[in-house]
Amino acid sequence: MKLDAASKLPERARRVQLLKILDELMSQNLKALVFSQLIKILHLIETDVRPRG
């Protein structure tokens, strides 16, 4: 999904899309660095990602 299209999605849908991307990267044993202007969003993402390993 292009970033332009992702920016038009609601917040939860963007997180779901991010999790799909992160799952794909993790399946290839790759890492990702996620940036956000809002710490609250990073905490939500951390809550979603931490159980995945």
PDB file of N, CA, C, O and CB in Angstrom:
ATOM      1  N   MET A   1       0.847  -1.167   0.000  1.00  0.00           N
ATOM      2  CA  MET A   1       0.000   0.000   0.000  1.00  0.00           C
ATOM      3  C   MET A   1       0.894   1.233   0.000  1.00  0.00           C
ATOM      4  O   MET A   1       1.857   1.302   0.764  1.00  0.00           O
ATOM      5  CB  MET A   1      -0.965  -0.003   1.217  1.00  0.00           C
ATOM      6  N   LYS A   2       0.590   2.178  -0.830  1.00  0.00           N
ATOM      7  CA  LYS A   2       1.366   3.410  -0.887  1.00  0.00           C
ATOM      8  C   LYS A   2       1.069   4.262   0.341  1.00  0.00           C
ATOM      9  O   LYS A   2      -0.004   4.159   0.935  1.00  0.00           O
ATOM     10  CB  LYS A   2       1.058   4.194  -2.182  1.00  0.00           C
ATOM     11  N   LEU A   3       2.021   5.096   0.710  1.00  0.00           N
ATOM     12  CA  LEU A   3       1.844   5.943   1.883  1.00  0.00           C
ATOM     13  C   LEU A   3       0.686   6.911   1.716  1.00  0.00           C
ATOM     14  O   LEU A   3      -0.015   7.197   2.686  1.00  0.00           O
ATOM     15  CB  LEU A   3       3.114   6.709   2.168  1.00  0.00           C
ATOM     16  N   ASP A   4       0.468   7.423   0.510  1.00  0.00           N
ATOM     17  CA  ASP A   4      -0.639   8.348   0.274  1.00  0.00           C
ATOM     18  C   ASP A   4      -1.969   7.685   0.597  1.00  0.00           C
ATOM     19  O   ASP A   4      -2.829   8.291   1.236  1.00  0.00           O
ATOM     20  CB  ASP A   4      -0.631   8.840  -1.179  1.00  0.00           C
ATOM     21  N   ALA A   5      -2.138   6.453   0.162  1.00  0.00           N
ATOM     22  CA  ALA A   5      -3.380   5.728   0.419  1.00  0.00           C
ATOM     23  C   ALA A   5      -3.518   5.418   1.902  1.00  0.00           C
ATOM     24  O   ALA A   5      -4.617   5.495   2.450  1.00  0.00           O
ATOM     25  CB  ALA A   5      -3.431   4.430  -0.403  1.00  0.00           C
ATOM     26  N   ALA A   6      -2.425   5.071   2.552  1.00  0.00           N
ATOM     27  CA  ALA A   6      -2.468   4.735   3.978  1.00  0.00           C
ATOM     28  C   ALA A   6      -2.833   5.943   4.828  1.00  0.00           C
ATOM     29  O   ALA A   6      -3.481   5.791   5.864  1.00  0.00           O
ATOM     30  CB  ALA A   6      -1.125   4.172   4.432  1.00  0.00           C
ATOM     31  N   SER A   7      -2.435   7.124   4.416  1.00  0.00           N
ATOM     32  CA  SER A   7      -2.718   8.319   5.213  1.00  0.00           C
ATOM     33  C   SER A   7      -4.199   8.661   5.233  1.00  0.00           C
ATOM     34  O   SER A   7      -4.637   9.425   6.092  1.00  0.00           O
ATOM     35  CB  SER A   7      -1.934   9.498   4.679  1.00  0.00           C
ATOM     36  N   LYS A   8      -4.980   8.114   4.310  1.00  0.00           N
ATOM     37  CA  LYS A   8      -6.412   8.386   4.257  1.00  0.00           C
ATOM     38  C   LYS A   8      -7.228   7.379   5.062  1.00  0.00           C
ATOM     39  O   LYS A   8      -8.441   7.533   5.197  1.00  0.00           O
ATOM     40  CB  LYS A   8      -6.882   8.387   2.823  1.00  0.00           C
ATOM     41  N   LEU A   9      -6.568   6.345   5.600  1.00  0.00           N
ATOM     42  CA  LEU A   9      -7.259   5.335   6.392  1.00  0.00           C
ATOM     43  C   LEU A   9      -7.444   5.827   7.821  1.00  0.00           C
ATOM     44  O   LEU A   9      -6.663   6.651   8.296  1.00  0.00           O
ATOM     45  CB  LEU A   9      -6.483   4.005   6.376  1.00  0.00           C
ATOM     46  N   PRO A  10      -8.479   5.325   8.520  1.00  0.00           N
ATOM     47  CA  PRO A  10      -8.620   5.653   9.939  1.00  0.00           C
ATOM     48  C   PRO A  10      -7.430   5.109  10.732  1.00  0.00           C
ATOM     49  O   PRO A  10      -6.728   4.209  10.271  1.00  0.00           O
ATOM     50  CB  PRO A  10      -9.944   5.083  10.500  1.00  0.00           C
ATOM     51  N   GLU A  11      -7.211   5.658  11.917  1.00  0.00           N
ATOM     52  CA  GLU A  11      -6.032   5.289  12.720  1.00  0.00           C
ATOM     53  C   GLU A  11      -5.922   3.786  12.927  1.00  0.00           C
ATOM     54  O   GLU A  11      -4.842   3.228  12.739  1.00  0.00           O
ATOM     55  CB  GLU A  11      -6.081   5.983  14.074  1.00  0.00           C
ATOM     56  N   ARG A  12      -6.999   3.115  13.305  1.00  0.00           N
ATOM     57  CA  ARG A  12      -6.947   1.667  13.566  1.00  0.00           C
ATOM     58  C   ARG A  12      -6.572   0.902  12.296  1.00  0.00           C
ATOM     59  O   ARG A  12      -5.792  -0.049  12.349  1.00  0.00           O
ATOM     60  CB  ARG A  12      -8.308   1.162  14.108  1.00  0.00           C
ATOM     61  N   ALA A  13      -7.121   1.314  11.169  1.00  0.00           N
ATOM     62  CA  ALA A  13      -6.814   0.636   9.904  1.00  0.00           C
ATOM     63  C   ALA A  13      -5.342   0.812   9.538  1.00  0.00           C
ATOM     64  O   ALA A  13      -4.724  -0.099   8.989  1.00  0.00           O
ATOM     65  CB  ALA A  13      -7.709   1.175   8.771  1.00  0.00           C
ATOM     66  N   ARG A  14      -4.786   1.976   9.841  1.00  0.00           N
ATOM     67  CA  ARG A  14      -3.353   2.192   9.576  1.00  0.00           C
ATOM     68  C   ARG A  14      -2.506   1.287  10.462  1.00  0.00           C
ATOM     69  O   ARG A  14      -1.495   0.745  10.015  1.00  0.00           O
ATOM     70  CB  ARG A  14      -2.970   3.675   9.808  1.00  0.00           C
ATOM     71  N   ARG A  15      -2.917   1.125  11.716  1.00  0.00           N
ATOM     72  CA  ARG A  15      -2.176   0.225  12.610  1.00  0.00           C
ATOM     73  C   ARG A  15      -2.261  -1.207  12.127  1.00  0.00           C
ATOM     74  O   ARG A  15      -1.267  -1.933  12.171  1.00  0.00           O
ATOM     75  CB  ARG A  15      -2.709   0.324  14.043  1.00  0.00           C
ATOM     76  N   VAL A  16      -3.425  -1.627  11.668  1.00  0.00           N
ATOM     77  CA  VAL A  16      -3.580  -2.990  11.146  1.00  0.00           C
ATOM     78  C   VAL A  16      -2.667  -3.181   9.940  1.00  0.00           C
ATOM     79  O   VAL A  16      -2.004  -4.212   9.823  1.00  0.00           O
ATOM     80  CB  VAL A  16      -5.062  -3.274  10.760  1.00  0.00           C
ATOM     81  N   GLN A  17      -2.628  -2.208   9.052  1.00  0.00           N
ATOM     82  CA  GLN A  17      -1.762  -2.288   7.874  1.00  0.00           C
ATOM     83  C   GLN A  17      -0.293  -2.331   8.291  1.00  0.00           C
ATOM     84  O   GLN A  17       0.490  -3.097   7.729  1.00  0.00           O
ATOM     85  CB  GLN A  17      -2.015  -1.091   6.932  1.00  0.00           C
ATOM     86  N   LEU A  18       0.080  -1.517   9.266  1.00  0.00           N
ATOM     87  CA  LEU A  18       1.454  -1.530   9.770  1.00  0.00           C
ATOM     88  C   LEU A  18       1.795  -2.898  10.343  1.00  0.00           C
ATOM     89  O   LEU A  18       2.891  -3.407  10.108  1.00  0.00           O
ATOM     90  CB  LEU A  18       1.652  -0.440  10.838  1.00  0.00           C
ATOM     91  N   LEU A  19       0.879  -3.499  11.088  1.00  0.00           N
ATOM     92  CA  LEU A  19       1.128  -4.825  11.667  1.00  0.00           C
ATOM     93  C   LEU A  19       1.318  -5.879  10.585  1.00  0.00           C
ATOM     94  O   LEU A  19       2.135  -6.786  10.740  1.00  0.00           O
ATOM     95  CB  LEU A  19      -0.025  -5.229  12.588  1.00  0.00           C
ATOM     96  N   LYS A  20       0.573  -5.768   9.499  1.00  0.00           N
ATOM     97  CA  LYS A  20       0.754  -6.700   8.381  1.00  0.00           C
ATOM     98  C   LYS A  20       2.161  -6.560   7.795  1.00  0.00           C
ATOM     99  O   LYS A  20       2.830  -7.552   7.506  1.00  0.00           O
ATOM    100  CB  LYS A  20      -0.313  -6.451   7.283  1.00  0.00           C
ATOM    101  N   ILE A  21       2.591  -5.319   7.628  1.00  0.00           N
ATOM    102  CA  ILE A  21       3.930  -5.068   7.089  1.00  0.00           C
ATOM    103  C   ILE A  21       4.990  -5.595   8.050  1.00  0.00           C
ATOM    104  O   ILE A  21       5.953  -6.234   7.625  1.00  0.00           O
ATOM    105  CB  ILE A  21       4.142  -3.556   6.830  1.00  0.00           C
ATOM    106  N   LEU A  22       4.816  -5.331   9.340  1.00  0.00           N
ATOM    107  CA  LEU A  22       5.788  -5.799  10.328  1.00  0.00           C
ATOM    108  C   LEU A  22       5.817  -7.320  10.402  1.00  0.00           C
ATOM    109  O   LEU A  22       6.888  -7.912  10.539  1.00  0.00           O
ATOM    110  CB  LEU A  22       5.469  -5.218  11.701  1.00  0.00           C
ATOM    111  N   ASP A  23       4.649  -7.958  10.312  1.00  0.00           N
ATOM    112  CA  ASP A  23       4.603  -9.428  10.300  1.00  0.00           C
ATOM    113  C   ASP A  23       5.385  -9.988   9.115  1.00  0.00           C
ATOM    114  O   ASP A  23       6.111 -10.973   9.245  1.00  0.00           O
ATOM    115  CB  ASP A  23       3.144  -9.923  10.250  1.00  0.00           C
ATOM    116  N   GLU A  24       5.225  -9.345   7.958  1.00  0.00           N
ATOM    117  CA  GLU A  24       5.943  -9.782   6.755  1.00  0.00           C
ATOM    118  C   GLU A  24       7.453  -9.636   6.952  1.00  0.00           C
ATOM    119  O   GLU A  24       8.218 -10.535   6.604  1.00  0.00           O
ATOM    120  CB  GLU A  24       5.482  -8.968   5.518  1.00  0.00           C
ATOM    121  N   LEU A  25       7.873  -8.513   7.505  1.00  0.00           N
ATOM    122  CA  LEU A  25       9.299  -8.299   7.757  1.00  0.00           C
ATOM    123  C   LEU A  25       9.838  -9.309   8.764  1.00  0.00           C
ATOM    124  O   LEU A  25      10.928  -9.852   8.583  1.00  0.00           O
ATOM    125  CB  LEU A  25       9.544  -6.873   8.263  1.00  0.00           C
ATOM    126  N   MET A  26       9.074  -9.560   9.823  1.00  0.00           N
ATOM    127  CA  MET A  26       9.508 -10.507  10.852  1.00  0.00           C
ATOM    128  C   MET A  26       9.595 -11.923  10.297  1.00  0.00           C
ATOM    129  O   MET A  26      10.459 -12.699  10.707  1.00  0.00           O
ATOM    130  CB  MET A  26       8.552 -10.472  12.047  1.00  0.00           C
ATOM    131  N   SER A  27       8.705 -12.265   9.368  1.00  0.00           N
ATOM    132  CA  SER A  27       8.752 -13.603   8.772  1.00  0.00           C
ATOM    133  C   SER A  27      10.022 -13.798   7.942  1.00  0.00           C
ATOM    134  O   SER A  27      10.462 -14.927   7.720  1.00  0.00           O
ATOM    135  CB  SER A  27       7.513 -13.839   7.896  1.00  0.00           C
ATOM    136  N   GLN A  28      10.605 -12.689   7.488  1.00  0.00           N
ATOM    137  CA  GLN A  28      11.854 -12.733   6.728  1.00  0.00           C
ATOM    138  C   GLN A  28      13.064 -12.468   7.632  1.00  0.00           C
ATOM    139  O   GLN A  28      14.186 -12.288   7.161  1.00  0.00           O
ATOM    140  CB  GLN A  28      11.815 -11.709   5.583  1.00  0.00           C
ATOM    141  N   ASN A  29      12.801 -12.449   8.947  1.00  0.00           N
ATOM    142  CA  ASN A  29      13.845 -12.212   9.939  1.00  0.00           C
ATOM    143  C   ASN A  29      14.489 -10.833   9.772  1.00  0.00           C
ATOM    144  O   ASN A  29      15.682 -10.661  10.022  1.00  0.00           O
ATOM    145  CB  ASN A  29      14.909 -13.296   9.844  1.00  0.00           C
ATOM    146  N   LEU A  30      13.685  -9.858   9.347  1.00  0.00           N
ATOM    147  CA  LEU A  30      14.142  -8.482   9.189  1.00  0.00           C
ATOM    148  C   LEU A  30      13.612  -7.638  10.340  1.00  0.00           C
ATOM    149  O   LEU A  30      12.719  -8.061  11.075  1.00  0.00           O
ATOM    150  CB  LEU A  30      13.687  -7.899   7.828  1.00  0.00           C
ATOM    151  N   LYS A  31      14.165  -6.454  10.488  1.00  0.00           N
ATOM    152  CA  LYS A  31      13.744  -5.538  11.543  1.00  0.00           C
ATOM    153  C   LYS A  31      13.228  -4.253  10.915  1.00  0.00           C
ATOM    154  O   LYS A  31      13.501  -3.954   9.753  1.00  0.00           O
ATOM    155  CB  LYS A  31      14.909  -5.240  12.521  1.00  0.00           C
ATOM    156  N   ALA A  32      12.472  -3.498  11.714  1.00  0.00           N
ATOM    157  CA  ALA A  32      11.943  -2.221  11.245  1.00  0.00           C
ATOM    158  C   ALA A  32      12.058  -1.195  12.360  1.00  0.00           C
ATOM    159  O   ALA A  32      12.022  -1.535  13.543  1.00  0.00           O
ATOM    160  CB  ALA A  32      10.470  -2.362  10.777  1.00  0.00           C
ATOM    161  N   LEU A  33      12.193   0.036  11.975  1.00  0.00           N
ATOM    162  CA  LEU A  33      12.213   1.149  12.908  1.00  0.00           C
ATOM    163  C   LEU A  33      10.986   1.996  12.596  1.00  0.00           C
ATOM    164  O   LEU A  33      10.823   2.467  11.470  1.00  0.00           O
ATOM    165  CB  LEU A  33      13.551   1.986  12.802  1.00  0.00           C
ATOM    166  N   VAL A  34      10.128   2.188  13.586  1.00  0.00           N
ATOM    167  CA  VAL A  34       8.861   2.897  13.383  1.00  0.00           C
ATOM    168  C   VAL A  34       8.946   4.255  14.074  1.00  0.00           C
ATOM    169  O   VAL A  34       9.285   4.342  15.254  1.00  0.00           O
ATOM    170  CB  VAL A  34       7.651   2.067  13.931  1.00  0.00           C
ATOM    171  N   PHE A  35       8.637   5.298  13.334  1.00  0.00           N
ATOM    172  CA  PHE A  35       8.628   6.657  13.860  1.00  0.00           C
ATOM    173  C   PHE A  35       7.199   7.165  13.927  1.00  0.00           C
ATOM    174  O   PHE A  35       6.357   6.795  13.109  1.00  0.00           O
ATOM    175  CB  PHE A  35       9.498   7.592  12.994  1.00  0.00           C
ATOM    176  N   SER A  36       6.936   8.013  14.905  1.00  0.00           N
ATOM    177  CA  SER A  36       5.653   8.696  15.001  1.00  0.00           C
ATOM    178  C   SER A  36       5.875  10.012  15.728  1.00  0.00           C
ATOM    179  O   SER A  36       6.778  10.130  16.556  1.00  0.00           O
ATOM    180  CB  SER A  36       4.589   7.817  15.736  1.00  0.00           C
ATOM    181  N   GLN A  37       5.054  10.990  15.415  1.00  0.00           N
ATOM    182  CA  GLN A  37       5.121  12.257  16.135  1.00  0.00           C
ATOM    183  C   GLN A  37       4.417  12.156  17.481  1.00  0.00           C
ATOM    184  O   GLN A  37       4.620  13.001  18.353  1.00  0.00           O
ATOM    185  CB  GLN A  37       4.502  13.380  15.300  1.00  0.00           C
ATOM    186  N   LEU A  38       3.595  11.134  17.657  1.00  0.00           N
ATOM    187  CA  LEU A  38       2.811  10.989  18.881  1.00  0.00           C
ATOM    188  C   LEU A  38       3.260   9.763  19.669  1.00  0.00           C
ATOM    189  O   LEU A  38       3.200   8.639  19.170  1.00  0.00           O
ATOM    190  CB  LEU A  38       1.315  10.889  18.552  1.00  0.00           C
ATOM    191  N   ILE A  39       3.704   9.981  20.884  1.00  0.00           N
ATOM    192  CA  ILE A  39       4.145   8.871  21.731  1.00  0.00           C
ATOM    193  C   ILE A  39       2.985   7.924  22.013  1.00  0.00           C
ATOM    194  O   ILE A  39       3.183   6.714  22.119  1.00  0.00           O
ATOM    195  CB  ILE A  39       4.740   9.398  23.054  1.00  0.00           C
ATOM    196  N   LYS A  40       1.781   8.463  22.135  1.00  0.00           N
ATOM    197  CA  LYS A  40       0.592   7.635  22.384  1.00  0.00           C
ATOM    198  C   LYS A  40       0.444   6.561  21.306  1.00  0.00           C
ATOM    199  O   LYS A  40       0.140   5.408  21.609  1.00  0.00           O
ATOM    200  CB  LYS A  40      -0.680   8.515  22.435  1.00  0.00           C
ATOM    201  N   ILE A  41       0.657   6.940  20.067  1.00  0.00           N
ATOM    202  CA  ILE A  41       0.546   5.991  18.954  1.00  0.00           C
ATOM    203  C   ILE A  41       1.634   4.926  19.058  1.00  0.00           C
ATOM    204  O   ILE A  41       1.376   3.748  18.814  1.00  0.00           O
ATOM    205  CB  ILE A  41       0.643   6.728  17.595  1.00  0.00           C
ATOM    206  N   LEU A  42       2.842   5.333  19.419  1.00  0.00           N
ATOM    207  CA  LEU A  42       3.926   4.360  19.572  1.00  0.00           C
ATOM    208  C   LEU A  42       3.615   3.356  20.678  1.00  0.00           C
ATOM    209  O   LEU A  42       3.939   2.175  20.553  1.00  0.00           O
ATOM    210  CB  LEU A  42       5.247   5.077  19.872  1.00  0.00           C
ATOM    211  N   HIS A  43       2.991   3.817  21.757  1.00  0.00           N
ATOM    212  CA  HIS A  43       2.601   2.897  22.833  1.00  0.00           C
ATOM    213  C   HIS A  43       1.541   1.911  22.344  1.00  0.00           C
ATOM    214  O   HIS A  43       1.588   0.730  22.689  1.00  0.00           O
ATOM    215  CB  HIS A  43       2.072   3.683  24.053  1.00  0.00           C
ATOM    216  N   LEU A  44       0.593   2.383  21.548  1.00  0.00           N
ATOM    217  CA  LEU A  44      -0.429   1.489  20.993  1.00  0.00           C
ATOM    218  C   LEU A  44       0.202   0.448  20.074  1.00  0.00           C
ATOM    219  O   LEU A  44      -0.143  -0.732  20.129  1.00  0.00           O
ATOM    220  CB  LEU A  44      -1.493   2.295  20.226  1.00  0.00           C
ATOM    221  N   ILE A  45       1.119   0.890  19.238  1.00  0.00           N
ATOM    222  CA  ILE A  45       1.809  -0.029  18.326  1.00  0.00           C
ATOM    223  C   ILE A  45       2.626  -1.040  19.129  1.00  0.00           C
ATOM    224  O   ILE A  45       2.644  -2.229  18.810  1.00  0.00           O
ATOM    225  CB  ILE A  45       2.727   0.753  17.342  1.00  0.00           C
ATOM    226  N   GLU A  46       3.299  -0.560  20.168  1.00  0.00           N
ATOM    227  CA  GLU A  46       4.081  -1.471  21.015  1.00  0.00           C
ATOM    228  C   GLU A  46       3.178  -2.539  21.632  1.00  0.00           C
ATOM    229  O   GLU A  46       3.547  -3.712  21.689  1.00  0.00           O
ATOM    230  CB  GLU A  46       4.814  -0.684  22.128  1.00  0.00           C
ATOM    231  N   THR A  47       1.997  -2.130  22.092  1.00  0.00           N
ATOM    232  CA  THR A  47       1.036  -3.075  22.669  1.00  0.00           C
ATOM    233  C   THR A  47       0.618  -4.123  21.644  1.00  0.00           C
ATOM    234  O   THR A  47       0.413  -5.287  21.989  1.00  0.00           O
ATOM    235  CB  THR A  47      -0.201  -2.330  23.193  1.00  0.00           C
ATOM    236  N   ASP A  48       0.494  -3.713  20.396  1.00  0.00           N
ATOM    237  CA  ASP A  48       0.120  -4.647  19.327  1.00  0.00           C
ATOM    238  C   ASP A  48       1.275  -5.574  18.948  1.00  0.00           C
ATOM    239  O   ASP A  48       1.061  -6.753  18.665  1.00  0.00           O
ATOM    240  CB  ASP A  48      -0.346  -3.874  18.093  1.00  0.00           C
ATOM    241  N   VAL A  49       2.490  -5.046  18.942  1.00  0.00           N
ATOM    242  CA  VAL A  49       3.648  -5.778  18.418  1.00  0.00           C
ATOM    243  C   VAL A  49       4.295  -6.693  19.457  1.00  0.00           C
ATOM    244  O   VAL A  49       4.747  -7.787  19.120  1.00  0.00           O
ATOM    245  CB  VAL A  49       4.678  -4.801  17.900  1.00  0.00           C
ATOM    246  N   ARG A  50       4.343  -6.266  20.687  1.00  0.00           N
ATOM    247  CA  ARG A  50       5.075  -7.018  21.721  1.00  0.00           C
ATOM    248  C   ARG A  50       4.663  -8.490  21.799  1.00  0.00           C
ATOM    249  O   ARG A  50       5.550  -9.339  21.889  1.00  0.00           O
ATOM    250  CB  ARG A  50       4.861  -6.366  23.075  1.00  0.00           C
ATOM    251  N   PRO A  51       3.372  -8.846  21.771  1.00  0.00           N
ATOM    252  CA  PRO A  51       3.013 -10.276  21.820  1.00  0.00           C
ATOM    253  C   PRO A  51       3.513 -11.076  20.609  1.00  0.00           C
ATOM    254  O   PRO A  51       3.639 -12.299  20.679  1.00  0.00           O
ATOM    255  CB  PRO A  51       1.508 -10.417  21.918  1.00  0.00           C
ATOM    256  N   ARG A  52       3.793 -10.391  19.515  1.00  0.00           N
ATOM    257  CA  ARG A  52       4.259 -11.074  18.302  1.00  0.00           C
ATOM    258  C   ARG A  52       5.740 -11.444  18.384  1.00  0.00           C
ATOM    259  O   ARG A  52       6.232 -12.241  17.587  1.00  0.00           O
ATOM    260  CB  ARG A  52       4.018 -10.193  17.080  1.00  0.00           C
ATOM    261  N   GLY A  53       6.433 -10.867  19.341  1.00  0.00           N
ATOM    262  CA  GLY A  53       7.853 -11.183  19.510  1.00  0.00           C
ATOM    263  C   GLY A  53       8.689 -10.094  18.982  1.00  0.00           C
ATOM    264  O   GLY A  53       9.916 -10.177  19.034  1.00  0.00           O
TER     265      GLY A  53
END
